[in-house]
Amino acid sequence: MTIPELRNQDHATRIMQLELCTVLMINIDTVITRVLALFRSIINLMKNDDAVIQKTYIILKTYSENIF
């Protein structure tokens, strides 16, 4: 959307669009945080444990269910 198009909208429409953008940004931030935590967990498993494949599968399954 261009600046002139934004200027032609009423105030309530602009506020709703800003609120929607804020919600989307928060959701994206949450997903990124969870994915980073997942990678940290996998790295810790690889450092500390012999059963890496089994635990990684469990963690991936748990995170995929929680994120999506």
N, C-alpha and C positions, 0 to 999 in steps of 0.2 A: 504494500500500500504506500502511496506517495504522500508527501507532506501536504500538498493541496487537498488530497482526498481526506486526510485526517482532519484538516481544518474545517472541512465542510460537515463533519459529523457533529452530532450534539454531544454535550458533556457526558451524559450517562453512558453513551456507547463507548466513548474513549476510556472511561473508567472501567467498564466491563472488560474491554480488551486488555487493559493493563493488569487487572486482577487475574485474567486467564493466563497471561504471560507469566505472572508471578507464581501461580500454581504449577505451571509446567516446569518452570525453573527449579522449584522446590522438589518436584518429583524426579527430575533428572539428577539433581544433586543427591537425592536419597539412593537412587540406583547406583550412581558412581561410588558412593560411600560403601555400599554393600559389596560391590564388585571388588573394590580395593581390600576390604576386609577378607573376602574370599581368597584373594591372592596371598595375603599375609598368612592366612591359615594354612594354605597349601605349602608355602615356603617353610613355615615352622614344622609342618609334618615331614617335609623332605629332610630337614635338618635333624630331627629328633627321633624318627621312628622307622622301623623296618616294614611295617604294613602300610606303606604309603598309598598303594593303589586302592585298597579297601577303604581307608579313611577318606581319601580324596573323593571317591565315588559318593560316599555318604554325605560329605560336605557339599559337593556339587548338587546332589539331589535335594538336600535341604534348602540351599540358597535358591535354586531354580524354583522350588515351590513357593518360597517366601517372596521372591521378586516378582514372579509372574503369576 
